[in-house]
Amino acid sequence: MSRFARVLTGSISGCEPLLVEVEVDIAGGLPAFTVVGLPDTAVSEARERIRAALKNAGLDLPPRRLTVNLAPADIRKEGAGLDVPIAVGILTALGELAPERTDGLLFVGEVSLDGRLRHTRGILPLALMAKEKGLHGLVVPVENAAEGTAVPDLPVHAFATLADLVAALREPGPLRCQTPAAPSPAAPPLFTAIDLAEIKGQPMARRALEIAAAGGHNLLLAGPPGTGKTMLARALPTLLPPLDFDEALEVTRIYSVKGLLGAGRGMLRERPFRDPHHTISDVALIGGGRHPAPGEVSLAHHGVLFLDELPEFKKTVLEVLREPLSEGRVSIARAAHTTTFPARFLLVAAMNPCPCGNLTDPHRPCTCNPSQVRTYQQRVSGPLLDRIDLQIPVPRLSAEEVVGPATGEPSAAVRERVVAARQRQIRRHPRRPPILNAHLPARDLRKDCQLADEARHLLLEAVRRFGLSARAYDKIIRVARTIADLSGEPLIGTPHVAEAIQYRTMDPFSQA
């Protein structure tokens, strides 16, 4: 006699959740356990994990023919999160669990051989899908409870073992619900940052950081080794406003899919800071792979991507940055489908002026010949440099600055001005998501970036003298708009344009 059961679960394709129906049929014939519906290796191996977990929970499988189908059958299913729904589906088909107890619930989780439920990646997007589809609740491992409860108004049922879950489903009455977890102050931060007050000197670079944070502008820091370029980059996240709920949801979703949240961690509230090594591949930076996954540019979404020693990155790696820098997203095309990952980040790059690093150092002679210097600087293409709004020289500190105390403003004081400037940008465009000056559509540029007559004449003269491209002209206008916002000025004046031109036309590889 054949028995049948259906249980809901989900799988992740790229960053998007997919509702999956686990269909279980138990029939007579030779004993077998077959999983169909395009499972990957981890899903196929679930048979042995589930068999051992059920045995250790006191629920031996009978010697029958078990067929598990993962519908829709034409989309590949990945990950070990299908262990729990397959086990629940088998027990329901065997009559161990009542079908009405599992209806309307989304089951996700990996099982260990002794029956424990392990931390599973991708819970947050699946929780969002469960709420969107009006399901009654989400069943997850206890280590994923905080992540699941990040979605408001969705009942989350967390269990430590498969035996606990089965016992709860056998009892009458509603399943116990997990209360939303408060952020744990003991949880170590995912990203380390430096307060601006710890940095000595470099007034121009500090000002550039403030402008970059206020308008979302990309930044290049060029100077000899040991001048504080890395510290300046690490201070940038402390100038950015906290993530709002929608931004935090997007960032946490990406880290959940990538499996970087860790057990017990809920919604991320910190701005991401990613600093990949220069040996990174283009796939690791941009995302992709056989089964597309987010790369470093997506992990830096709504945060900072720091590329130290910029010319040391392979040229093919740097060139793939053009799309995310322009579009704020990455599209990975495969034969079967195209996956899109969000990638709206603030790029900060740092580099030496030459291979030995001493070209702009007044105290140390440069040992490179002109050909070596030219070759080194040309490793960064013109089109990529054209997409970097602020290009700043970072000179070596004087002896007095090195020995003396750090006297600059703390990050909190600068962040107040940054937040105020961003609020002015949001008020000009009261829509979601907010649009910063660096990402203004071309149709809004003329309306939002009105120049005083003298400022317009100054900009015209700069275009003639420096031979600026259309993109460089556009970048100067945007930076000037941000400088005016920091000053609280509705109209872009001559001082704002003059400062913006300085950051665009100054040679960061010359003596500063």
N, C-alpha and C positions, 0 to 999 in steps of 0.2 A: 504494500500500500504506500503510495507516494504522499509525502507531506511537503507543504510549501510555506515559505515565510518571506516577508519583505521588510527591510530596515533601511532607514535613510542615513546617509553619511555624506562626506564631501572630499574632494581632492583639489589640489592646487595646480593650475596650468599657468606658468609664468608668475604673475601676481594675482591672477583672477581665480576666484573659487568656482568650483563646479559641483553641482548637486548630483550625487550618485545614489542610485538605488541598488542595495545589496539584495539580490534574489537568491534564495537558498531552496534547493529541491533535494529531498532525501527519498531515495527509492531502493528497491531491492536489487539484487545482482551482486557481482563481485565487489568487495570493499574497495573504495576509491575516494579520493578527495581532490576534486578538480576545481581550479579557479579560472574562469574565462572572462573576456571583456577587456582585452588589452591591458593586463596587469604588467607592471615592471618587475624586476627581479625581487625587490623588497616585498611587493605584494604577493608574488608567487611563493616566496619563502614563508609567508604568514601561515601556511598549512602546518608546518612543524611547530611554530611558536604557539599557535592556537591549540594544537593537540596536546602539547605538554602543559600549557597553562590551564586548560580545562581539567586535565588529569590531576594536577596539583591543587585545583579548587574542589576536588571530589566529584567531578562531572566527566566521567569517561565517555568518549565517543563510541557509539555502537558500531559493529562491523557492517556498515551499510554503504551505499553509493551516494556520496555527497557531491552535489554540483553547485558551485557558487558563480553567479553571473553578476558582473559589475556594469550596470547600465547608466548611460548610453555606451554601447559596446564599441563604437567607432572612435572613441577618444581615450588616449593612454592614461592610465591611473598610476600615480607615483606615490612612494613613501609608505611608511609603516603605520600610518594613522588609520588604516582600514582594518587593523587587527580586531579592535573592539566590536565594530559593527558586524564583522563576519562571525565572530564568536556569538554575539547576541542573536544574530539571524539563525545560526545553527541551533541554539538552544530553543528559540521560538518554534522552529520547524519540528524539533523533537518533542514539543509539548511541555518543555520545562518552564517556559515563560508564556504568559498570556499575550496574544497579539495586541490587545487594547492597551497594554502597559507600555508598549514601545511605539505606538502610533504617535506621530507628530513630534518625535524627538530626533535630534541629530546626534549620532554617536560618532566620536572621534577618539582615537588613542592607540598607542602601541602597547602590546603586552610582552612581559618578559616570561621566561620559561617557568618561573615559580608563581606566575599569576599576578605580579605587580603591574600596575599601569605606569608606563614611562612618560616622561615629558615628550611632547610631540610638537613639531613645528607647524606653522600655518593656522593656528587656532583662531587668531583675531579675524582674518578675512572670512573664515568659515562661520564665525559667530555673527558677523555682519550679514552674511548671506542668510543665516537662519532667521534673523530678525526681519530681513527684507521679505522673506517668503512666508512670514507669519507662523513659523513653527512654535510648538509649545515650550521648547527648551533645548539646551545643549548639554550633552553628557561628555565630560572630559576627565583626564587624569588630574589628581589633586594638585600636581605641580603646575598645571595650566590654569588653575582656577582664577588667579589674579588677571591673567590675560583675557579670559573669557568674560569676566565681569566688567571689563573696560567698556563693553557695549551696554548702554543703558537700557533698562526695561526688557532685558532678555534673561529668563530664568536659567541659571547655570547649575548643573548638578555634578559635583566633583567627587571622585572615588579613588581610593589608594590601591585597591586590588580588584581583580575580576570577581572574586568571591563576594566582596562587599557590594559590588554592583548587582550581581545576580540576586543576593539576599534582599536588596532594596526593591528590585523589580518584582520579587515574589510577594512582598508585603502589601497589604491593602493601603489605600490612601496615597496622597501625593508624595513624590520624591522630595527628599530634603534639598533645599535650595542653598546655594553658596551666597553669602552676603558679599557685596563689593569690598575688596580689600583696600585699606588706606595705604598710601605709599610708605614703604618702610625706610626710615632714615638710616638704617644700618646697611641698606643695599649699596654696594660700591657703584660709583658712577661709571657709565659705559665710556665716557669721553673725558679726558683730562684737559683743563684749560688753565691759562695764566692770567692773573689780573694785570691790567695795564699799568698799575702803580708799581709793579715789580721791574718794569723796563726802564733803563736809563737812557736819557737823551732821545735822539731821533724824532724831533718835533714834526718834521714833514711827514714821516712815515706814520706817526700817530694820527695826524690830521687825515691822511689818506685812509687809514683804517676806519675812522669815524664816517667819512664820506661813503666808503664802500658799504659799511653796515647800514647806513641810512637809506641808500638808494639801490642796494643790491648789485653794486658795480664790481666787476672782476678787477684783480689787482696783481701787479708784478712788482716784486721787490728785488732789486739788483744791487749787489755790493760785495766786498771782500768777505772771506770767511770770518766768523766771530763777531759780526756787527749787530747781531740780534734779529736776523730775518726770521728764523724759526720761532723765536719767542713772540715776535710781533704777530705771526700767523696764528699761533696758539692762543693769543689774547683776543682774536677777533670774535669767537663765539660768545665771549662775555659781554660784548657790546650789543649783541642782538637781543631783541625782546624775546620773552619766553614763547614757546610754541602755544598757539591757541588750540582748542579742542580738535578742530578739523585737521590742522597741520599735524598734531600729535597722533591722530588716528592714522594718517597717511604714512608717517615715519614708522610708527609701531608696526603697521601692516607689513612694510617692506622687511623690517628686521625679523618679524615673525616668520615670514615666508623663507627667509634666508637661514633661519634657525639660530639667530644671534641674540635672542632675548634672554635665554637662560631660564632655569626653573624658578618659579615664584615671582617673576618680574611682570608687572602690569604695564600700564600705559607709559611710554617714554615722554618725559617732559623736557629733556635736554636737547639743545640744538646739536645735530650730529657734527662730528669733526673727523674726517677721514684723511689719512696721510699715507697713501700707498708708496711702497719702495719703487725706485726707478727701474727695477728689473721686472715690473708687472707686465703681463701680456695685455694685448688689446681686448681680448675676450674678458679677462678678469676686471679690466677697467670699465668697459662699456656694458658688459653683460652678455649673455648668450650661452653657448655650449650646445651639446647635443639636445638636451632638454633645457630651453632657455631659462636662466636664472638672473636675478638682478646683479649688476656689477657695482664697482666703487662709486660711480657717478650717481647711481640710484640710492646707495647707502648714505650718500651725502645730501639727499633731497631735503630741502628746507634748512640746510646747514652749510658747512664749509668743506670744500675739497682742497687740500693743500698738496701741491706738487713741489717738493723740495728737489734742488739740483735739476731744474727743468730740462736743460740740454742733454742730460744723461738718459732721459727717457727715449725709447726707440721712436723714430719718426712716425712709423705706422700707428703707434700708440697715441701720440699727440694728435695726429690728424683725425682720429675718430672722435675727438672732443668737439668738433665743429657743430654737429647736429644738436647735442644736448645744450651747448652754450647758446645756440640760436633759438632752439625750439622748446627747451625745458623738458624734453622727453627723449626716449630712445626707442626706436622700432627695430626689432629683431625679426627678420624674415626667414622663414623656413618653407620647405615645399608644401607642408600640410597647412600651416597657418602663420600668421604674423602676430607677435607679442609686443606690446608697448609697455615700457616701464617709465614711471615719472623720474625726472632728473633735473629739477630746478634748484641748482646749488650756486653758491658763491665761490668762484675759483680764486685761490690765492697761490701764486707761483713765486718761487724764489730761485735765484741763480747767481753764480759768480760772473764777473765780467769777462773772464778769460779762463783757460785751463788751469793756470797756477793760482788764479784768484786775486792777484795783486795789481791788476791793471789800473784800478782807481785808488790804490793805496798810496798816500804820499810818503810813507815811511819805509815801504818794502818794495824793492825793484821787481818789475814784472820780467819773467824769464821767457815769455812767449814771443815768437816772431809775429809780424802782422798777419801772415797767412794762417797761422794757428788760431789767432784771435778771431779772424773773420770766419773761419770754418766752424769754430765753436759756437759763435753767436748765430750763425746761419742754420744751426740744428733746429732752432725754433723758427718755424715758417712765418712769413709775413702775414698770411691770412689768419693764423692763430693769434699773432701779436695784435692784429687789427681788431680782434674781438675782446681784447683786454683794455678796459676803459682807463685805468690808472697805472702809469708806469713810473715807478719811483726809485731814485737812487738811495741806497742806504750806506752812507759813508762810515768809515771807522771812527769810533768815539775818541775824543781827546783824552789826554791823561787825567785831566780834572774830572771829566764825566765818568771815567772808569773807576777812579778812586772814590769820588763823592757819592752821596746817597741818591736814590731815585726820587725825584721831586715832581714827577708828572701826576696828572689827574688819575684817580682810580677808575676802574671800568664802570662802576655804578653811576658816577657823575656823567660820564660820556653817554652811557646808555639812556639816561633821561632825555638828552638832546636827540638821540637816535629815534627813540620812541615817539617823541613829539614830531619829528620830521616825517616819520612813517604815517602818523595819524593825519597829517596834512595831505599826504598822497592818497590815503584811503578816502578822505572826505571829498576829494576831487572825483573819485570813482567808487561810489558806495556800492560795490558789488562783491560777490564771492567767486573765486578767491581774490584777495586784494592784489592790485597791480602796482609794483614799484616802478620808479622812474627808469631803471635799467631795462625793464621789459615792456615799456609803454608801446602799444601798437602805433604804427606810423600815422594812422588816421587821427590819433589823439595828440600827436607831438606838437602840431602847430597851435592847437587850442590851449594845451597845458603849458607850453614853453614859450610864452610871449616875452620878447626882449625889448628893453628900452632902446631908443634910437642909437645912443652912443654905444651900447653893448653890441648892437647889430653891426655897426661900422667896424668895431674892433674885431669881431668874428670874421667879417668879410676880409679884412686886412690879413688876418692869420691864415685864412684859406689861401690867399694869394702868395703870401711870403713862404709858407711851409709846404705848399702843394698838397694840402690835405685831401684825402679821398672822401667820397660821400659818406662812407661808414664812419670815418674819423670825425667829420663834421657832426654827424648824428650823435656820436658818443659825447662830444664836447657839450652839445646842447643838453643832453640828459644829465651829465655831471653838473653842469651849471645850475640846472633845475634843482638838483639835490642840495647843492651849496646854498641856494636861495631858500630852500625849505628849512635847512638847519638854522638859517638866520631869521626865519619867520617872515620872509618877504614874498608877496604874491607875484611881483614882477622880477624877471631876471635882469640884474643890473650889470654895470661894467665891472665891478670887483668880482662878481660871481663868474663872469665869462673869463676874465683875466686869470683867475685861479684855475679854472677848468682847462684852459689852453696850456697852462704851465704843466699840468699833470700829463697832458697828451703829447706835447712837443718836446719836453725835456729829454735829453739823451741819458738814460739811466746808466750807460756804460762810460760816461765821461766823468771827469773829476767833479766831485760835488762839494 
